[in-house]
Amino acid sequence: MCVGVPGKILERDEYTAIVDVMGSRLKIGILLTPDVEVGDWVLVHAGKALQVIDEQFALESIEAWKLINELREQGVIDPTDR
């Protein structure tokens, strides 16, 4: 199973973009999303933007990731469990 994270496009050039992924700036490939614009949200996996997503989905996903991280820190979720 692949898990993607939401990222907001901050800058872009022809083939790459800088995205904000929960406070971290990453350089990603945008060959699969050539029409992406600054301000768009994308689903990021393995250093690539897989698809453009809407802001509501992005923000809901970020909240879910925050909850998962909280539960890991509390020991409720073991990151080694599969």
LUMPADREN-275189 format. One record per atom (N, C-alpha, C): x, y, z; residue in three letters; atom name; residue number from 1. Coordinates in Angstrom, 3 decimals. Layout:
! LUMPADREN-275189
<vexro <X, Y, Z>, 'ALA', 'CA', NUM>
...
***
This chain:
! LUMPADREN-275189
<vexro <0.840, -1.179, 0.000>, 'MET', 'N', 1>
<vexro <0.000, 0.000, 0.000>, 'MET', 'CA', 1>
<vexro <0.881, 1.236, 0.000>, 'MET', 'C', 1>
<vexro <0.534, 2.209, -0.802>, 'CYS', 'N', 2>
<vexro <1.250, 3.482, -0.861>, 'CYS', 'CA', 2>
<vexro <0.496, 4.509, -0.028>, 'CYS', 'C', 2>
<vexro <1.253, 5.323, 0.671>, 'VAL', 'N', 3>
<vexro <0.651, 6.378, 1.471>, 'VAL', 'CA', 3>
<vexro <1.208, 7.711, 1.004>, 'VAL', 'C', 3>
<vexro <0.332, 8.605, 0.615>, 'GLY', 'N', 4>
<vexro <0.747, 9.937, 0.188>, 'GLY', 'CA', 4>
<vexro <0.417, 10.960, 1.255>, 'GLY', 'C', 4>
<vexro <1.115, 12.076, 1.210>, 'VAL', 'N', 5>
<vexro <0.867, 13.171, 2.139>, 'VAL', 'CA', 5>
<vexro <0.537, 14.429, 1.344>, 'VAL', 'C', 5>
<vexro <-0.307, 15.292, 1.893>, 'PRO', 'N', 6>
<vexro <-0.650, 16.515, 1.175>, 'PRO', 'CA', 6>
<vexro <0.467, 17.544, 1.262>, 'PRO', 'C', 6>
<vexro <0.700, 18.227, 0.162>, 'GLY', 'N', 7>
<vexro <1.682, 19.306, 0.127>, 'GLY', 'CA', 7>
<vexro <1.136, 20.475, -0.664>, 'GLY', 'C', 7>
<vexro <1.483, 21.677, -0.220>, 'LYS', 'N', 8>
<vexro <1.026, 22.889, -0.911>, 'LYS', 'CA', 8>
<vexro <2.167, 23.432, -1.756>, 'LYS', 'C', 8>
<vexro <1.894, 23.694, -3.018>, 'ILE', 'N', 9>
<vexro <2.911, 24.191, -3.944>, 'ILE', 'CA', 9>
<vexro <3.287, 25.626, -3.575>, 'ILE', 'C', 9>
<vexro <4.581, 25.838, -3.296>, 'LEU', 'N', 10>
<vexro <5.093, 27.162, -2.963>, 'LEU', 'CA', 10>
<vexro <5.788, 27.818, -4.151>, 'LEU', 'C', 10>
<vexro <6.520, 27.006, -4.906>, 'GLU', 'N', 11>
<vexro <7.246, 27.473, -6.091>, 'GLU', 'CA', 11>
<vexro <7.225, 26.338, -7.099>, 'GLU', 'C', 11>
<vexro <7.419, 26.683, -8.371>, 'ARG', 'N', 12>
<vexro <7.517, 25.624, -9.370>, 'ARG', 'CA', 12>
<vexro <8.338, 26.103, -10.550>, 'ARG', 'C', 12>
<vexro <8.930, 25.127, -11.228>, 'ASP', 'N', 13>
<vexro <9.554, 25.400, -12.515>, 'ASP', 'CA', 13>
<vexro <8.982, 24.372, -13.485>, 'ASP', 'C', 13>
<vexro <9.680, 24.087, -14.539>, 'GLU', 'N', 14>
<vexro <9.098, 23.215, -15.561>, 'GLU', 'CA', 14>
<vexro <8.825, 21.789, -15.076>, 'GLU', 'C', 14>
<vexro <9.760, 21.214, -14.323>, 'TYR', 'N', 15>
<vexro <9.644, 19.800, -13.949>, 'TYR', 'CA', 15>
<vexro <9.592, 19.533, -12.449>, 'TYR', 'C', 15>
<vexro <9.851, 20.547, -11.630>, 'THR', 'N', 16>
<vexro <9.885, 20.348, -10.185>, 'THR', 'CA', 16>
<vexro <9.132, 21.467, -9.475>, 'THR', 'C', 16>
<vexro <8.861, 21.222, -8.207>, 'ALA', 'N', 17>
<vexro <8.201, 22.233, -7.380>, 'ALA', 'CA', 17>
<vexro <8.732, 22.125, -5.957>, 'ALA', 'C', 17>
<vexro <8.623, 23.220, -5.234>, 'ILE', 'N', 18>
<vexro <8.876, 23.227, -3.796>, 'ILE', 'CA', 18>
<vexro <7.503, 23.196, -3.135>, 'ILE', 'C', 18>
<vexro <7.321, 22.237, -2.228>, 'VAL', 'N', 19>
<vexro <6.044, 22.117, -1.527>, 'VAL', 'CA', 19>
<vexro <6.257, 22.222, -0.027>, 'VAL', 'C', 19>
<vexro <5.222, 22.646, 0.657>, 'ASP', 'N', 20>
<vexro <5.190, 22.624, 2.116>, 'ASP', 'CA', 20>
<vexro <4.393, 21.386, 2.507>, 'ASP', 'C', 20>
<vexro <5.075, 20.469, 3.185>, 'VAL', 'N', 21>
<vexro <4.425, 19.264, 3.693>, 'VAL', 'CA', 21>
<vexro <4.489, 19.330, 5.211>, 'VAL', 'C', 21>
<vexro <3.410, 19.772, 5.809>, 'MET', 'N', 22>
<vexro <3.299, 19.885, 7.268>, 'MET', 'CA', 22>
<vexro <4.484, 20.622, 7.883>, 'MET', 'C', 22>
<vexro <4.873, 21.731, 7.265>, 'GLY', 'N', 23>
<vexro <5.941, 22.564, 7.799>, 'GLY', 'CA', 23>
<vexro <7.318, 22.294, 7.235>, 'GLY', 'C', 23>
<vexro <7.483, 21.238, 6.483>, 'SER', 'N', 24>
<vexro <8.770, 20.928, 5.848>, 'SER', 'CA', 24>
<vexro <8.704, 21.294, 4.373>, 'SER', 'C', 24>
<vexro <9.772, 21.921, 3.890>, 'ARG', 'N', 25>
<vexro <9.842, 22.268, 2.468>, 'ARG', 'CA', 25>
<vexro <10.585, 21.156, 1.734>, 'ARG', 'C', 25>
<vexro <9.954, 20.640, 0.686>, 'LEU', 'N', 26>
<vexro <10.533, 19.556, -0.097>, 'LEU', 'CA', 26>
<vexro <10.520, 19.908, -1.573>, 'LEU', 'C', 26>
<vexro <11.528, 19.431, -2.295>, 'LYS', 'N', 27>
<vexro <11.539, 19.560, -3.747>, 'LYS', 'CA', 27>
<vexro <10.989, 18.259, -4.312>, 'LYS', 'C', 27>
<vexro <9.970, 18.372, -5.174>, 'ILE', 'N', 28>
<vexro <9.321, 17.184, -5.724>, 'ILE', 'CA', 28>
<vexro <9.220, 17.286, -7.241>, 'ILE', 'C', 28>
<vexro <9.031, 16.145, -7.872>, 'GLY', 'N', 29>
<vexro <8.784, 16.102, -9.308>, 'GLY', 'CA', 29>
<vexro <7.316, 16.350, -9.600>, 'GLY', 'C', 29>
<vexro <7.045, 17.055, -10.705>, 'ILE', 'N', 30>
<vexro <5.648, 17.353, -11.066>, 'ILE', 'CA', 30>
<vexro <5.306, 16.879, -12.481>, 'ILE', 'C', 30>
<vexro <6.036, 15.910, -12.987>, 'LEU', 'N', 31>
<vexro <5.751, 15.411, -14.337>, 'LEU', 'CA', 31>
<vexro <4.344, 14.831, -14.468>, 'LEU', 'C', 31>
<vexro <3.811, 14.264, -13.383>, 'LEU', 'N', 32>
<vexro <2.468, 13.678, -13.430>, 'LEU', 'CA', 32>
<vexro <1.369, 14.726, -13.269>, 'LEU', 'C', 32>
<vexro <1.755, 15.931, -12.854>, 'THR', 'N', 33>
<vexro <0.792, 17.022, -12.640>, 'THR', 'CA', 33>
<vexro <1.311, 18.295, -13.316>, 'THR', 'C', 33>
<vexro <1.467, 18.283, -14.627>, 'PRO', 'N', 34>
<vexro <2.128, 19.392, -15.326>, 'PRO', 'CA', 34>
<vexro <1.400, 20.733, -15.246>, 'PRO', 'C', 34>
<vexro <0.103, 20.729, -14.945>, 'ASP', 'N', 35>
<vexro <-0.659, 21.980, -14.892>, 'ASP', 'CA', 35>
<vexro <-0.771, 22.557, -13.485>, 'ASP', 'C', 35>
<vexro <-0.061, 21.961, -12.528>, 'VAL', 'N', 36>
<vexro <-0.133, 22.425, -11.145>, 'VAL', 'CA', 36>
<vexro <0.390, 23.864, -11.054>, 'VAL', 'C', 36>
<vexro <-0.240, 24.649, -10.174>, 'GLU', 'N', 37>
<vexro <0.133, 26.050, -10.007>, 'GLU', 'CA', 37>
<vexro <0.484, 26.337, -8.555>, 'GLU', 'C', 37>
<vexro <1.225, 27.410, -8.328>, 'VAL', 'N', 38>
<vexro <1.536, 27.850, -6.973>, 'VAL', 'CA', 38>
<vexro <0.215, 28.047, -6.229>, 'VAL', 'C', 38>
<vexro <0.160, 27.500, -5.010>, 'GLY', 'N', 39>
<vexro <-1.061, 27.574, -4.204>, 'GLY', 'CA', 39>
<vexro <-1.906, 26.319, -4.257>, 'GLY', 'C', 39>
<vexro <-1.685, 25.467, -5.259>, 'ASP', 'N', 40>
<vexro <-2.423, 24.204, -5.358>, 'ASP', 'CA', 40>
<vexro <-1.940, 23.227, -4.294>, 'ASP', 'C', 40>
<vexro <-2.812, 22.311, -3.939>, 'TRP', 'N', 41>
<vexro <-2.470, 21.194, -3.064>, 'TRP', 'CA', 41>
<vexro <-2.289, 19.947, -3.925>, 'TRP', 'C', 41>
<vexro <-1.278, 19.145, -3.587>, 'VAL', 'N', 42>
<vexro <-1.027, 17.900, -4.303>, 'VAL', 'CA', 42>
<vexro <-0.815, 16.770, -3.309>, 'VAL', 'C', 42>
<vexro <-1.043, 15.556, -3.771>, 'LEU', 'N', 43>
<vexro <-0.746, 14.366, -2.991>, 'LEU', 'CA', 43>
<vexro <0.665, 13.941, -3.361>, 'LEU', 'C', 43>
<vexro <1.558, 13.888, -2.363>, 'VAL', 'N', 44>
<vexro <2.976, 13.615, -2.591>, 'VAL', 'CA', 44>
<vexro <3.316, 12.207, -2.109>, 'VAL', 'C', 44>
<vexro <3.996, 11.460, -2.954>, 'HIS', 'N', 45>
<vexro <4.496, 10.131, -2.586>, 'HIS', 'CA', 45>
<vexro <5.802, 9.892, -3.328>, 'HIS', 'C', 45>
<vexro <6.804, 9.428, -2.611>, 'ALA', 'N', 46>
<vexro <8.103, 9.065, -3.194>, 'ALA', 'CA', 46>
<vexro <8.710, 10.211, -4.010>, 'ALA', 'C', 46>
<vexro <8.548, 11.429, -3.497>, 'GLY', 'N', 47>
<vexro <9.171, 12.571, -4.150>, 'GLY', 'CA', 47>
<vexro <8.478, 13.075, -5.395>, 'GLY', 'C', 47>
<vexro <7.246, 12.632, -5.604>, 'LYS', 'N', 48>
<vexro <6.491, 13.027, -6.800>, 'LYS', 'CA', 48>
<vexro <5.095, 13.505, -6.401>, 'LYS', 'C', 48>
<vexro <4.567, 14.478, -7.142>, 'ALA', 'N', 49>
<vexro <3.168, 14.868, -6.994>, 'ALA', 'CA', 49>
<vexro <2.344, 13.895, -7.825>, 'ALA', 'C', 49>
<vexro <1.495, 13.125, -7.172>, 'LEU', 'N', 50>
<vexro <0.694, 12.123, -7.880>, 'LEU', 'CA', 50>
<vexro <-0.568, 12.715, -8.485>, 'LEU', 'C', 50>
<vexro <-1.184, 13.657, -7.772>, 'GLN', 'N', 51>
<vexro <-2.405, 14.275, -8.279>, 'GLN', 'CA', 51>
<vexro <-2.681, 15.555, -7.516>, 'GLN', 'C', 51>
<vexro <-3.449, 16.435, -8.136>, 'VAL', 'N', 52>
<vexro <-3.912, 17.646, -7.469>, 'VAL', 'CA', 52>
<vexro <-5.106, 17.258, -6.598>, 'VAL', 'C', 52>
<vexro <-5.148, 17.789, -5.375>, 'ILE', 'N', 53>
<vexro <-6.253, 17.505, -4.458>, 'ILE', 'CA', 53>
<vexro <-6.867, 18.831, -4.009>, 'ILE', 'C', 53>
<vexro <-8.096, 18.757, -3.501>, 'ASP', 'N', 54>
<vexro <-8.717, 20.004, -3.049>, 'ASP', 'CA', 54>
<vexro <-8.259, 20.332, -1.628>, 'ASP', 'C', 54>
<vexro <-8.396, 21.600, -1.271>, 'GLU', 'N', 55>
<vexro <-7.891, 22.078, 0.014>, 'GLU', 'CA', 55>
<vexro <-8.558, 21.383, 1.190>, 'GLU', 'C', 55>
<vexro <-9.856, 21.136, 1.113>, 'GLN', 'N', 56>
<vexro <-10.552, 20.481, 2.216>, 'GLN', 'CA', 56>
<vexro <-9.966, 19.096, 2.482>, 'GLN', 'C', 56>
<vexro <-9.763, 18.314, 1.432>, 'PHE', 'N', 57>
<vexro <-9.165, 16.984, 1.591>, 'PHE', 'CA', 57>
<vexro <-7.758, 17.103, 2.176>, 'PHE', 'C', 57>
<vexro <-6.981, 18.080, 1.692>, 'ALA', 'N', 58>
<vexro <-5.618, 18.274, 2.184>, 'ALA', 'CA', 58>
<vexro <-5.619, 18.572, 3.680>, 'ALA', 'C', 58>
<vexro <-6.460, 19.498, 4.108>, 'LEU', 'N', 59>
<vexro <-6.491, 19.886, 5.520>, 'LEU', 'CA', 59>
<vexro <-7.001, 18.758, 6.406>, 'LEU', 'C', 59>
<vexro <-7.986, 18.000, 5.938>, 'GLU', 'N', 60>
<vexro <-8.468, 16.841, 6.699>, 'GLU', 'CA', 60>
<vexro <-7.376, 15.784, 6.818>, 'GLU', 'C', 60>
<vexro <-6.615, 15.585, 5.762>, 'SER', 'N', 61>
<vexro <-5.517, 14.613, 5.783>, 'SER', 'CA', 61>
<vexro <-4.430, 15.040, 6.761>, 'SER', 'C', 61>
<vexro <-4.109, 16.325, 6.768>, 'ILE', 'N', 62>
<vexro <-3.094, 16.832, 7.698>, 'ILE', 'CA', 62>
<vexro <-3.534, 16.583, 9.137>, 'ILE', 'C', 62>
<vexro <-4.803, 16.832, 9.438>, 'GLU', 'N', 63>
<vexro <-5.309, 16.575, 10.795>, 'GLU', 'CA', 63>
<vexro <-5.198, 15.093, 11.144>, 'GLU', 'C', 63>
<vexro <-5.479, 14.216, 10.196>, 'ALA', 'N', 64>
<vexro <-5.356, 12.774, 10.438>, 'ALA', 'CA', 64>
<vexro <-3.902, 12.396, 10.714>, 'ALA', 'C', 64>
<vexro <-2.956, 12.955, 9.939>, 'TRP', 'N', 65>
<vexro <-1.533, 12.686, 10.171>, 'TRP', 'CA', 65>
<vexro <-1.105, 13.181, 11.550>, 'TRP', 'C', 65>
<vexro <-1.592, 14.352, 11.963>, 'LYS', 'N', 66>
<vexro <-1.257, 14.879, 13.293>, 'LYS', 'CA', 66>
<vexro <-1.758, 13.938, 14.381>, 'LYS', 'C', 66>
<vexro <-2.967, 13.421, 14.221>, 'LEU', 'N', 67>
<vexro <-3.525, 12.485, 15.190>, 'LEU', 'CA', 67>
<vexro <-2.694, 11.205, 15.246>, 'LEU', 'C', 67>
<vexro <-2.314, 10.673, 14.107>, 'ILE', 'N', 68>
<vexro <-1.475, 9.468, 14.070>, 'ILE', 'CA', 68>
<vexro <-0.163, 9.715, 14.804>, 'ILE', 'C', 68>
<vexro <0.472, 10.858, 14.557>, 'ASN', 'N', 69>
<vexro <1.734, 11.177, 15.236>, 'ASN', 'CA', 69>
<vexro <1.543, 11.316, 16.741>, 'ASN', 'C', 69>
<vexro <0.439, 11.938, 17.160>, 'GLU', 'N', 70>
<vexro <0.132, 12.059, 18.583>, 'GLU', 'CA', 70>
<vexro <-0.005, 10.684, 19.228>, 'GLU', 'C', 70>
<vexro <-0.750, 9.800, 18.574>, 'LEU', 'N', 71>
<vexro <-0.957, 8.456, 19.114>, 'LEU', 'CA', 71>
<vexro <0.347, 7.673, 19.175>, 'LEU', 'C', 71>
<vexro <1.229, 7.876, 18.213>, 'ARG', 'N', 72>
<vexro <2.547, 7.231, 18.255>, 'ARG', 'CA', 72>
<vexro <3.343, 7.731, 19.453>, 'ARG', 'C', 72>
<vexro <3.341, 9.053, 19.658>, 'GLU', 'N', 73>
<vexro <4.087, 9.635, 20.774>, 'GLU', 'CA', 73>
<vexro <3.560, 9.144, 22.116>, 'GLU', 'C', 73>
<vexro <2.257, 8.884, 22.203>, 'GLN', 'N', 74>
<vexro <1.646, 8.392, 23.437>, 'GLN', 'CA', 74>
<vexro <1.823, 6.885, 23.608>, 'GLN', 'C', 74>
<vexro <2.368, 6.221, 22.604>, 'GLY', 'N', 75>
<vexro <2.565, 4.779, 22.677>, 'GLY', 'CA', 75>
<vexro <1.325, 3.970, 22.348>, 'GLY', 'C', 75>
<vexro <0.269, 4.626, 21.904>, 'VAL', 'N', 76>
<vexro <-0.971, 3.931, 21.555>, 'VAL', 'CA', 76>
<vexro <-0.792, 3.151, 20.261>, 'VAL', 'C', 76>
<vexro <-0.035, 3.724, 19.330>, 'ILE', 'N', 77>
<vexro <0.262, 3.069, 18.057>, 'ILE', 'CA', 77>
<vexro <1.739, 2.726, 18.037>, 'ILE', 'C', 77>
<vexro <2.051, 1.484, 17.732>, 'ASP', 'N', 78>
<vexro <3.442, 1.055, 17.585>, 'ASP', 'CA', 78>
<vexro <3.815, 1.154, 16.112>, 'ASP', 'C', 78>
<vexro <4.770, 2.044, 15.768>, 'PRO', 'N', 79>
<vexro <5.113, 2.218, 14.354>, 'PRO', 'CA', 79>
<vexro <5.708, 0.980, 13.694>, 'PRO', 'C', 79>
<vexro <6.105, -0.013, 14.497>, 'THR', 'N', 80>
<vexro <6.658, -1.234, 13.904>, 'THR', 'CA', 80>
<vexro <5.572, -2.260, 13.585>, 'THR', 'C', 80>
<vexro <4.342, -2.027, 14.098>, 'ASP', 'N', 81>
<vexro <3.227, -2.928, 13.765>, 'ASP', 'CA', 81>
<vexro <2.838, -2.746, 12.310>, 'ASP', 'C', 81>
<vexro <2.443, -3.823, 11.692>, 'ARG', 'N', 82>
<vexro <2.011, -3.739, 10.294>, 'ARG', 'CA', 82>
<vexro <0.579, -4.130, 10.166>, 'ARG', 'C', 82>
***
